[in-house]
Amino acid sequence: MWKPFKQIALSALFLACSVGMWGETLSNGLVSLNIDEAGRLASFVDHRTGRQLLAAPSAGNLWLIRRADGSEWTPGEPLSVSQQRVPPCGLDVTFRDAKGVQIVVHIRLDEGSSLVRWSMSLSGLTGEDEAAEIDFPLLGGLRGSMDDDLAVSTWLGSLIKRPRQSVGPDRPRIGWSWPSPGLLSMQMIALYDLQVGGLYFASNDSLSYAKTFNISMDSLTTQWSVRHYPSRGEGDYEMPYEAVCGPFQGDWLSAAQLYREWATRQKWCRQSRFASGQTPRWALDTDLWIWNRQQSANVLGEALAMKRRTGARVNVLWHWWHGCSYDEGFPEYLPPREGAEPFRQAVRQARKQGVHAIVYMNSIQWGESTQSWKQMGAEPYAVHGAAGQTFPYAYNVFTGNRLVPMCMATDFWRRHYAALADSVVNRYGVAGVYMDQACLNMSCYDPAHGHPIGGGNYWAPSFRRLTDEIRHRAPATLAGEGSGEDWIPALDLFLTLEASRERYMGPTNTETIPLYQAVYHDYAITFGSYSSLVYPPYDDLWPDEYRPANREGSLPDDFNMQFRMEQARAFVWGMQPTLANCHDFLWNEKPEEMAFLSRLVNVRKRALKYLLYGVYTRAPQLDIPTRQIPLSRISIYAGRRGSTLTQDSRTEPLVYAGAWRAKDGSLALALAHIGDGEWSQHLRFRTSDYGLSPSCRVWLIDERGRHKLPACHDGWADIPLSMGPRDVQVLVFGKP
């Protein structure tokens, strides 16, 4: 632990930017870094702890450039390096070679921040040497710990526990790459050891440029870079945003709060449909989503039965309504498989009873086995690679027929998709469209499409043009798969499946964390889960030979606690609850699990001030028991050929907790107990830690309603917690 006098001495020493003996040193009193005479990072110091962040001076350049053929570009000799200060605390490092190529690295420090901002420009690389990829900043030799955890903003969020423990003689180095925008819902990852400190990695791109975050590590060191994709044929390149790196103290939530300070000032938050009141009221008020498939009796009928059972506001995410086979016949959705008029009547009757439906339509895929693929001449408007190829892929393991991603930047695809959405909303009466594979970003090299070639920032803005066109034609509520900051102005709802990741990934050293919720909960509504009590369904239009006998029959009771775990996660993480493959017979076959879901839905309904509109914050310390629970890995594809069910187990908490701050400053603690026994303890914390008054009032929300508890006393909350089997509660501190 660092001492105050140590910080004062170091701050005095490095208060201003200073000249080092070897190259240049920048410091703002919080962090300093030295660039040596060869233009390499030679020192990186966190002055708050006195920690040298480099295990050894980096032996490599700050950048790596690749040509289109994948080969690395090497500067010609001689290579000159010069350094020039930029007030108030910046440095430009210029590399020039004998062929006239120039690379300028810009390094900036801000007052009061430990984060270093990096950008660069490149000129003089033309012809065969043109840059196709640039890794920058390429920061190697960063000091690591065997106890590091890696937090990654993959859609909802992932925590890779102790990744270095996978390093060994047979695997001396491990690494990951994540595209942004796309699989990274935010431009941020964090590597940290709570005892030593952490490193925060980010970028501040507000214009949705294609990039990739790369991180690799051995047992001692870490290397991080951002990969940039200059547009082909444009020659010179100037990075249109900055990469950010620096030390921080804390865990993944600390990193999320650091990122939120920047993120909530960006245009996607100002234009958020949720925060600006554009999301339809029925979508905001949804208490429970039913995610069912096939014809209306199996979807709307089950949703209406659930509504009658629970009194909840139930709405529907509807797959396999369409006339084509799933994952091969897109986009030949119309007419609906049960016929146009029966479909319309079922939708109309359900809406009269308060049940709205959003229907599945993949946002980018076209089946190459469909008649329309050839008849409409779709291939020229698909995503094309540098060699002119398309990228067909067989998702459907039963037929092997392939889907081809279409280029979002083409008017052809956007017009076709918007016309389909117009039909399903205006002609068939559904409330909206679920746009599968929405929060992705693809690179297309077709010059006929009119977008930058290979790189650029056209995909997310093109998706926004698509959703604008849909809403111009029809009053559609639009949901999308995944979550992503660049899509917040375009979508009303985000389906994030990681609350049930074990069903499709199995148990690993990666666990789901509500990273996206900690940054964007009050700007983006999340829902969705594979959480189910039955075996997966099978599309009636798929081959009979693979049809399982157990489709949509009850799963073994061994997996009941997995279901509770998934529902508890979504509840305390502020998601709209979702039940996949709902059937009314479950009230008889799985009564405790259905009662738990009903309890959770009704408690959440009384706490929307926090669980819908609140800001995620750190929960007070709790002593939570754990238990080894069975986990199933099974979905519509996983485990449906060969072995029908993959089973594993993992130690999980029996109580899930999430803390939420309302706009008026009051605090809520959401609790979901998934165990079959009793759980009790005293919750004790200082009210000042949460900005609450010393004698703030306290309420308990449970399935029976709201109950007043004894107020806080002398600046302390001291609340006896008591939860029965499968209990759900919300404690509120401050204003009711």
DAGI-V636886 format. One record per residue. OMEGA is omega as a letter, one per 30 degrees, with the letter a starting at -180 (none if undefined). BURIAL is 1 if it has 9 or more other ideal C-beta (glycine too) atoms within 8 Angstrom, else 0. D_FIRST is the distance of its C-alpha to the first C-alpha in Angstrom with 2 decimals. Layout:
[[OMEGA | BURIAL | D_FIRST] [OMEGA | BURIAL | D_FIRST]]
This chain:
[[a | 0 | 0.00] [a | 0 | 3.82] [a | 0 | 6.61] [a | 0 | 9.91] [l | 0 | 12.11] [l | 1 | 10.53] [a | 1 | 11.19] [a | 0 | 14.59] [a | 0 | 15.59] [l | 1 | 14.93] [l | 1 | 16.63] [a | 0 | 19.52] [a | 0 | 19.92] [a | 1 | 20.10] [a | 0 | 21.46] [l | 0 | 24.74] [a | 1 | 25.99] [l | 0 | 26.69] [l | 0 | 28.83] [l | 0 | 27.26] [a | 0 | 29.23] [a | 0 | 29.72] [a | 1 | 30.50] [l | 1 | 28.76] [l | 1 | 25.19] [l | 1 | 24.30] [l | 1 | 21.41] [a | 1 | 20.98] [l | 0 | 17.86] [a | 1 | 15.69] [l | 1 | 16.73] [l | 1 | 19.15] [a | 1 | 21.49] [l | 1 | 24.23] [a | 1 | 27.60] [a | 1 | 29.52] [l | 0 | 33.26] [l | 0 | 34.20] [l | 1 | 32.46] [l | 1 | 29.64] [a | 1 | 25.93] [l | 1 | 24.56] [l | 1 | 21.00] [a | 1 | 18.63] [l | 1 | 15.30] [a | 1 | 12.72] [l | 1 | 12.08] [l | 1 | 9.66] [a | 1 | 7.00] [a | 1 | 9.44] [l | 1 | 10.39] [a | 0 | 14.11] [l | 1 | 15.58] [l | 1 | 18.72] [l | 0 | 19.25] [l | 0 | 22.28] [a | 1 | 24.37] [a | 1 | 26.51] [a | 0 | 29.98] [l | 0 | 31.74] [l | 0 | 32.86] [a | 1 | 31.13] [l | 1 | 34.17] [a | 1 | 36.69] [l | 1 | 40.18] [l | 1 | 42.64] [a | 1 | 46.34] [a | 0 | 48.33] [l | 0 | 49.30] [l | 0 | 45.70] [a | 0 | 45.72] [l | 0 | 43.04] [l | 1 | 44.11] [a | 0 | 43.45] [l | 1 | 43.89] [l | 0 | 46.93] [f | 0 | 46.81] [l | 0 | 46.16] [l | 1 | 42.97] [l | 0 | 41.86] [l | 1 | 38.41] [a | 0 | 37.95] [a | 1 | 35.11] [l | 0 | 35.66] [l | 1 | 33.38] [a | 0 | 33.80] [g | 0 | 32.85] [a | 0 | 30.64] [a | 1 | 27.96] [a | 1 | 29.58] [l | 1 | 31.01] [l | 1 | 34.07] [a | 1 | 34.50] [l | 1 | 38.15] [l | 1 | 39.52] [l | 1 | 43.34] [a | 1 | 45.52] [a | 0 | 49.12] [l | 0 | 50.43] [l | 0 | 49.22] [a | 1 | 46.31] [l | 1 | 43.49] [l | 1 | 39.98] [l | 1 | 37.88] [l | 1 | 34.14] [a | 1 | 32.70] [a | 1 | 28.96] [l | 1 | 27.75] [l | 1 | 24.66] [l | 1 | 24.82] [l | 0 | 23.52] [a | 0 | 20.60] [l | 1 | 19.98] [a | 1 | 17.71] [l | 1 | 20.66] [l | 1 | 23.13] [a | 1 | 26.77] [l | 1 | 29.17] [a | 1 | 32.96] [l | 1 | 35.87] [a | 1 | 39.64] [l | 1 | 42.14] [l | 1 | 45.75] [l | 1 | 48.55] [a | 1 | 48.22] [l | 0 | 51.54] [a | 0 | 53.97] [l | 0 | 52.88] [a | 1 | 49.57] [a | 1 | 48.64] [l | 1 | 45.07] [l | 1 | 44.89] [l | 1 | 41.12] [l | 1 | 38.26] [a | 1 | 34.75] [f | 1 | 32.49] [l | 1 | 29.74] [a | 1 | 29.55] [l | 1 | 25.92] [l | 1 | 25.59] [l | 1 | 23.22] [a | 1 | 20.14] [a | 1 | 17.43] [l | 1 | 17.50] [l | 0 | 16.30] [a | 0 | 18.80] [l | 1 | 17.08] [l | 1 | 17.52] [a | 1 | 19.79] [l | 1 | 22.16] [a | 1 | 23.38] [a | 1 | 26.75] [l | 1 | 29.02] [a | 1 | 32.12] [a | 1 | 34.35] [l | 1 | 32.75] [a | 1 | 29.56] [l | 1 | 28.41] [l | 1 | 25.27] [a | 1 | 25.60] [l | 0 | 23.64] [a | 1 | 22.12] [a | 1 | 24.60] [l | 1 | 23.72] [l | 0 | 25.08] [l | 0 | 28.46] [l | 1 | 28.25] [a | 0 | 30.43] [a | 0 | 33.37] [a | 0 | 35.69] [a | 0 | 33.32] [l | 0 | 31.10] [l | 0 | 30.09] [a | 1 | 30.02] [a | 0 | 30.28] [l | 0 | 31.35] [a | 0 | 33.22] [l | 1 | 33.76] [l | 1 | 36.34] [f | 1 | 35.72] [l | 1 | 37.58] [a | 1 | 38.50] [l | 1 | 36.48] [l | 1 | 33.36] [l | 1 | 33.94] [a | 1 | 31.30] [a | 1 | 30.07] [l | 1 | 26.51] [a | 1 | 24.48] [l | 1 | 20.77] [a | 1 | 18.96] [l | 1 | 15.58] [a | 1 | 13.38] [a | 0 | 11.57] [a | 0 | 8.82] [a | 0 | 8.67] [a | 1 | 10.31] [l | 1 | 13.98] [a | 1 | 17.01] [a | 1 | 19.67] [a | 1 | 23.26] [l | 1 | 26.20] [a | 1 | 29.40] [a | 1 | 31.10] [l | 1 | 34.67] [a | 0 | 36.75] [l | 0 | 40.01] [l | 1 | 39.64] [l | 1 | 39.95] [l | 1 | 39.94] [l | 1 | 36.85] [l | 1 | 34.89] [l | 1 | 31.16] [l | 1 | 30.53] [l | 1 | 27.52] [a | 1 | 27.67] [l | 1 | 25.43] [a | 1 | 25.79] [a | 0 | 23.55] [a | 0 | 21.21] [l | 1 | 21.79] [l | 1 | 22.75] [l | 1 | 25.56] [l | 1 | 26.25] [l | 1 | 29.35] [l | 1 | 31.65] [a | 1 | 35.31] [a | 1 | 37.82] [l | 1 | 41.56] [l | 1 | 43.82] [a | 1 | 47.18] [l | 1 | 49.94] [a | 0 | 52.50] [l | 0 | 50.55] [a | 0 | 49.54] [a | 0 | 46.83] [l | 1 | 43.60] [a | 0 | 41.14] [a | 1 | 38.10] [l | 0 | 38.69] [a | 1 | 35.07] [l | 1 | 31.57] [a | 1 | 29.00] [l | 1 | 25.42] [l | 1 | 22.18] [l | 1 | 18.61] [l | 1 | 14.96] [l | 1 | 13.99] [l | 0 | 11.54] [a | 1 | 13.32] [a | 1 | 16.44] [l | 1 | 20.07] [l | 1 | 20.84] [l | 1 | 18.19] [l | 1 | 19.89] [l | 1 | 23.27] [l | 1 | 22.64] [l | 1 | 21.66] [a | 1 | 24.90] [l | 1 | 26.92] [l | 0 | 26.41] [a | 1 | 28.45] [a | 1 | 30.65] [l | 1 | 32.27] [a | 0 | 33.56] [a | 1 | 35.58] [a | 0 | 39.29] [l | 1 | 39.06] [l | 1 | 37.57] [a | 0 | 40.15] [a | 1 | 42.83] [l | 1 | 41.59] [l | 1 | 44.67] [a | 1 | 42.88] [a | 0 | 41.24] [l | 0 | 44.45] [a | 0 | 46.71] [l | 0 | 48.62] [a | 1 | 47.89] [a | 0 | 50.95] [a | 0 | 50.75] [l | 1 | 51.75] [l | 1 | 48.78] [a | 1 | 46.33] [a | 0 | 48.00] [l | 1 | 47.94] [a | 1 | 46.84] [l | 1 | 47.38] [l | 1 | 48.21] [a | 1 | 50.69] [a | 1 | 50.39] [a | 1 | 53.77] [l | 1 | 56.13] [a | 1 | 59.84] [a | 0 | 62.56] [a | 1 | 62.38] [a | 0 | 63.36] [a | 1 | 60.28] [a | 1 | 58.01] [l | 1 | 59.34] [l | 1 | 61.16] [l | 1 | 58.06] [l | 1 | 56.08] [l | 1 | 58.85] [l | 1 | 58.89] [l | 1 | 55.14] [l | 1 | 55.64] [a | 0 | 58.40] [a | 1 | 56.38] [a | 1 | 53.24] [a | 0 | 54.37] [l | 1 | 51.50] [a | 1 | 51.84] [l | 1 | 52.13] [a | 1 | 52.37] [l | 1 | 52.87] [a | 1 | 51.37] [l | 1 | 54.49] [l | 1 | 54.62] [l | 1 | 57.83] [a | 1 | 60.04] [a | 1 | 61.34] [a | 1 | 64.52] [l | 1 | 62.88] [a | 1 | 61.08] [l | 1 | 57.30] [l | 0 | 55.36] [a | 1 | 58.53] [a | 1 | 60.94] [f | 1 | 58.83] [l | 1 | 59.75] [a | 1 | 63.11] [a | 1 | 61.90] [f | 1 | 65.11] [l | 0 | 67.12] [a | 1 | 65.05] [l | 1 | 65.87] [a | 0 | 67.63] [a | 0 | 69.76] [a | 0 | 69.42] [l | 0 | 71.19] [l | 1 | 69.76] [a | 1 | 66.27] [a | 1 | 66.95] [l | 0 | 68.42] [l | 1 | 65.54] [a | 1 | 62.99] [a | 1 | 65.15] [l | 1 | 65.55] [a | 1 | 61.86] [l | 1 | 60.95] [l | 0 | 63.51] [l | 0 | 61.59] [l | 0 | 58.23] [l | 1 | 56.94] [a | 1 | 55.96] [l | 1 | 55.58] [a | 1 | 53.72] [a | 1 | 55.14] [l | 1 | 53.71] [a | 1 | 54.43] [a | 1 | 52.42] [a | 1 | 51.35] [a | 1 | 51.98] [l | 1 | 54.02] [a | 1 | 57.72] [a | 1 | 59.39] [l | 1 | 61.36] [a | 0 | 63.78] [l | 1 | 64.85] [a | 0 | 68.13] [l | 1 | 66.49] [l | 1 | 64.36] [a | 0 | 67.57] [a | 0 | 69.73] [l | 0 | 67.29] [a | 0 | 66.26] [a | 1 | 62.55] [a | 0 | 61.40] [a | 0 | 61.34] [l | 1 | 58.80] [l | 1 | 56.33] [l | 1 | 53.08] [l | 1 | 54.06] [a | 1 | 52.14] [l | 0 | 52.59] [l | 0 | 55.57] [a | 0 | 57.17] [l | 0 | 56.37] [a | 1 | 55.49] [l | 1 | 52.88] [l | 0 | 54.70] [l | 0 | 52.82] [l | 1 | 54.18] [a | 0 | 52.00] [a | 1 | 54.91] [a | 0 | 54.92] [a | 0 | 58.31] [a | 1 | 60.37] [l | 0 | 58.49] [a | 1 | 59.56] [l | 1 | 57.15] [a | 1 | 55.66] [l | 1 | 55.21] [l | 1 | 52.59] [a | 1 | 54.26] [a | 1 | 53.00] [a | 1 | 51.71] [a | 1 | 52.78] [l | 1 | 56.47] [a | 0 | 58.78] [a | 0 | 60.68] [a | 1 | 57.89] [l | 1 | 56.68] [a | 1 | 60.27] [a | 1 | 61.03] [a | 1 | 57.97] [l | 1 | 58.43] [l | 1 | 62.08] [l | 1 | 61.14] [l | 1 | 58.68] [a | 1 | 61.43] [a | 1 | 63.77] [l | 1 | 61.55] [a | 1 | 60.64] [a | 0 | 63.92] [a | 0 | 66.43] [l | 1 | 64.78] [l | 0 | 62.98] [a | 1 | 59.42] [a | 1 | 56.60] [a | 1 | 54.60] [l | 1 | 53.35] [a | 1 | 50.40] [a | 1 | 49.69] [a | 1 | 48.38] [a | 1 | 46.17] [a | 1 | 45.57] [l | 1 | 41.95] [l | 1 | 42.51] [a | 1 | 42.96] [l | 1 | 45.49] [a | 1 | 46.55] [a | 1 | 50.29] [a | 1 | 52.24] [a | 1 | 55.64] [a | 0 | 56.85] [a | 0 | 59.54] [l | 1 | 57.01] [l | 0 | 56.28] [l | 1 | 52.48] [a | 1 | 50.22] [l | 1 | 50.55] [l | 1 | 47.63] [l | 1 | 44.86] [a | 1 | 44.74] [a | 1 | 43.93] [a | 1 | 47.16] [a | 1 | 46.40] [l | 1 | 44.47] [l | 1 | 46.73] [l | 1 | 49.74] [l | 1 | 48.59] [l | 1 | 48.37] [l | 1 | 51.95] [a | 1 | 52.99] [l | 1 | 51.65] [l | 0 | 53.20] [l | 1 | 56.50] [a | 1 | 56.34] [l | 1 | 55.76] [a | 0 | 58.53] [a | 1 | 60.87] [l | 1 | 59.70] [a | 0 | 57.61] [l | 1 | 55.18] [a | 1 | 51.86] [l | 1 | 49.82] [l | 1 | 47.10] [l | 1 | 45.44] [l | 1 | 43.68] [l | 1 | 39.93] [a | 1 | 37.87] [a | 1 | 37.05] [a | 1 | 36.20] [a | 1 | 39.16] [a | 1 | 41.56] [l | 1 | 40.54] [a | 1 | 43.51] [a | 1 | 45.92] [l | 1 | 45.40] [a | 1 | 45.63] [l | 1 | 43.92] [l | 1 | 41.59] [a | 1 | 42.14] [a | 1 | 38.88] [a | 1 | 39.43] [l | 1 | 35.96] [l | 1 | 35.91] [a | 1 | 38.43] [a | 1 | 37.19] [a | 1 | 37.90] [l | 1 | 41.62] [l | 1 | 41.77] [a | 0 | 38.82] [l | 0 | 38.54] [l | 0 | 35.29] [l | 0 | 32.77] [l | 0 | 29.03] [l | 1 | 29.11] [l | 0 | 29.03] [l | 1 | 30.07] [a | 1 | 27.71] [a | 1 | 28.98] [l | 1 | 27.31] [l | 1 | 30.53] [a | 1 | 30.99] [a | 1 | 27.62] [a | 1 | 28.84] [a | 1 | 32.63] [a | 1 | 33.82] [l | 0 | 35.55] [a | 1 | 37.20] [a | 1 | 38.40] [l | 1 | 40.02] [l | 1 | 39.18] [l | 1 | 41.33] [l | 1 | 42.56] [l | 1 | 42.02] [a | 1 | 44.00] [a | 1 | 43.58] [l | 1 | 46.99] [a | 1 | 48.89] [l | 1 | 51.61] [a | 1 | 52.20] [l | 1 | 52.16] [l | 1 | 55.38] [a | 1 | 57.58] [l | 1 | 59.31] [a | 0 | 63.06] [l | 0 | 63.72] [a | 1 | 61.99] [l | 0 | 64.10] [a | 0 | 65.47] [a | 0 | 64.85] [a | 1 | 61.09] [a | 1 | 61.35] [l | 1 | 59.40] [a | 0 | 61.18] [a | 0 | 58.09] [l | 1 | 57.26] [l | 0 | 55.89] [a | 0 | 56.52] [l | 1 | 53.93] [l | 1 | 51.00] [a | 0 | 50.58] [l | 0 | 48.91] [a | 0 | 46.14] [l | 1 | 44.55] [a | 1 | 44.80] [l | 1 | 41.16] [l | 1 | 40.19] [l | 1 | 42.24] [l | 1 | 40.50] [a | 1 | 37.07] [l | 1 | 38.10] [l | 1 | 39.59] [l | 1 | 36.61] [a | 1 | 34.23] [a | 1 | 36.53] [a | 1 | 36.88] [l | 1 | 33.26] [l | 1 | 32.50] [l | 1 | 35.23] [l | 1 | 37.85] [a | 1 | 41.57] [l | 1 | 42.63] [l | 1 | 44.79] [l | 1 | 47.07] [l | 1 | 48.52] [a | 1 | 52.03] [l | 1 | 52.92] [a | 0 | 56.06] [l | 1 | 57.68] [a | 0 | 58.41] [l | 1 | 54.70] [l | 1 | 55.16] [a | 0 | 57.35] [a | 0 | 55.60] [a | 1 | 51.94] [a | 0 | 52.27] [a | 0 | 48.82] [l | 1 | 47.05] [l | 1 | 49.28] [l | 1 | 48.76] [l | 1 | 44.96] [l | 1 | 45.34] [l | 1 | 47.71] [a | 1 | 45.37] [a | 1 | 42.46] [a | 1 | 44.72] [l | 1 | 46.03] [l | 1 | 42.72] [a | 1 | 41.33] [a | 1 | 44.47] [a | 1 | 43.63] [a | 1 | 40.08] [l | 1 | 40.72] [a | 1 | 39.22] [a | 1 | 35.85] [l | 1 | 36.61] [a | 1 | 38.74] [a | 0 | 37.72] [l | 1 | 34.15] [a | 0 | 30.74] [l | 1 | 28.40] [a | 1 | 25.16] [l | 0 | 22.50] [l | 1 | 24.20] [a | 1 | 23.15] [l | 0 | 21.76] [l | 1 | 24.72] [a | 0 | 25.44] [l | 0 | 27.82] [l | 1 | 30.02] [l | 0 | 30.83] [l | 1 | 34.00] [a | 0 | 35.48] [l | 1 | 37.98] [l | 1 | 40.70] [l | 1 | 40.45] [l | 1 | 43.43] [a | 1 | 43.52] [l | 1 | 46.71] [a | 1 | 47.88] [l | 0 | 51.14] [a | 0 | 50.69] [l | 1 | 48.00] [a | 1 | 49.69] [l | 1 | 53.13] [a | 0 | 54.81] [l | 0 | 54.91] [a | 0 | 52.60] [a | 1 | 52.55] [l | 0 | 49.25] [a | 1 | 46.01] [l | 1 | 44.01] [l | 1 | 40.50] [l | 0 | 37.89] [l | 1 | 34.20] [a | 0 | 31.95] [l | 1 | 31.59] [l | 0 | 30.50] [l | 1 | 33.44] [l | 1 | 32.22] [a | 1 | 31.19] [l | 1 | 29.51] [a | 1 | 29.07] [a | 1 | 28.30] [l | 1 | 30.33] [l | 1 | 30.54] [a | 1 | 34.08] [l | 0 | 35.20] [l | 0 | 35.90] [l | 1 | 32.29] [a | 1 | 33.10] [l | 1 | 31.05] [l | 1 | 32.41] [l | 1 | 31.02] [a | 1 | 33.25] [l | 1 | 33.59] [a | 1 | 35.79] [a | 1 | 36.43] [a | 1 | 38.07] [a | 1 | 38.68] [l | 0 | 42.02] [l | 0 | 40.86] [l | 0 | 39.33] [l | 1 | 35.69] [l | 0 | 34.38] [l | 0 | 31.29] [l | 0 | 30.01] [a | 1 | 28.15] [l | 0 | 26.00] [l | 1 | 23.79] [l | 0 | 23.55] [a | 1 | 26.19] [l | 0 | 24.27] [a | 0 | 21.69] [l | 1 | 24.72] [l | 0 | 26.55] [l | 1 | 29.16] [a | 0 | 31.20] [a | 1 | 30.48] [a | 0 | 33.78] [a | 1 | 34.06] [a | 1 | 36.77] [l | 1 | 36.32] [l | 1 | 38.72] [l | 1 | 39.05] [l | 1 | 40.81] [a | 1 | 42.43] [l | 0 | 45.64] [a | 0 | 47.75] [a | 0 | 46.45] [a | 0 | 44.16] [l | 1 | 43.60] [l | 0 | 42.15] [l | 1 | 39.54] [a | 0 | 38.47] [l | 0 | 36.46] [a | 1 | 32.86] [l | 1 | 32.72] [l | 0 | 30.69] [a | 0 | 28.08] [l | 1 | 27.57] [a | 1 | 29.03] [a | 0 | 30.10] [l | 1 | 32.39] [l | 0 | 34.01] [l | 1 | 34.14] [a | 0 | 37.10] [l | 1 | 38.22] [l | 0 | 41.28] [l | 0 | 42.05] [a | 1 | 41.51] [l | 1 | 40.62] [a | 1 | 39.33] [l | 1 | 37.93] [l | 1 | 36.32] [a | 1 | 34.75] [l | 1 | 35.04] [l | 1 | 33.23] [a | 1 | 34.79] [a | 0 | 37.99] [none | 0 | 40.18]]
